[in-house]
Amino acid sequence: MPSASWSRRRSIAAWSTRGWRQRRRTGSTRKNRLADWLQTLPPQTGIIAVTDARARHVLQACELLHIPVPEKLCVIGIDNEELTRYLSRVALSSVAQGTRQMGYQAAKLLHRLLNNEALPLQRQLIPPMRVVERRSTGLPVVKRSLRDTGDALHSQQCLQRHQGGTGARRRGHLSL
């Protein structure tokens, strides 16, 4: 059986006959591409990274580029790794996974497999436990805006209820 490196070399050789050159991807190349991409984002952009480690890379790039987090860019990771929160100047918000439930379900499947029982064909989805908000997404202005929006919605609902009972019409327009 051919090795993975042989297969990769063969693929590169085939593409090179067509004039294509593969660039070696180094850690610094990836970081440069991340930095270039971050600079193209409009203000008040939110990024959800696939893991806390990747989110930390985003935070590091933002620090190097002097992009203020969370004022200009909000970042959230997935896994809620405790150590990650201490590795950056800005504490990382994260989605806490249901890891105990995942482990329990995996153990059940393994037990069934070891007992030669049929395994379910459908995918088992374990929902996340919660979002742990820290400074990378926690901005008082955003919280205040959300609260004000909620208050405005509540006022609109109260006004509509009140109008329904009196037959009165309101003047003007309440915009959110």
Sequence and secondary structure as in RCSB ss.txt:
>XXXX:A:sequence
MPSASWSRRRSIAAWSTRGWRQRRRTGSTRKNRLADWLQTLPPQTGIIAVTDARARHVLQACELLHIPVPEKLCV
IGIDNEELTRYLSRVALSSVAQGTRQMGYQAAKLLHRLLNNEALPLQRQLIPPMRVVERRSTGLPVVKRSLRDTG
DALHSQQCLQRHQGGTGARRRGHLSL
>XXXX:A:secstr
   HHHHHHHHHHHHHTTT       HHHHHHHHHHHHHHS SSEEEE SSHHHHHHHHHHHHHHT  TTTTEEE
EEES  TGGGGSSSS  EEEE  HHHHHHHHHHHHHHHHTT    SS       EEE  TTT  HHHHHHHHHHH
HHHHHHHHHHHHHHHH     S    
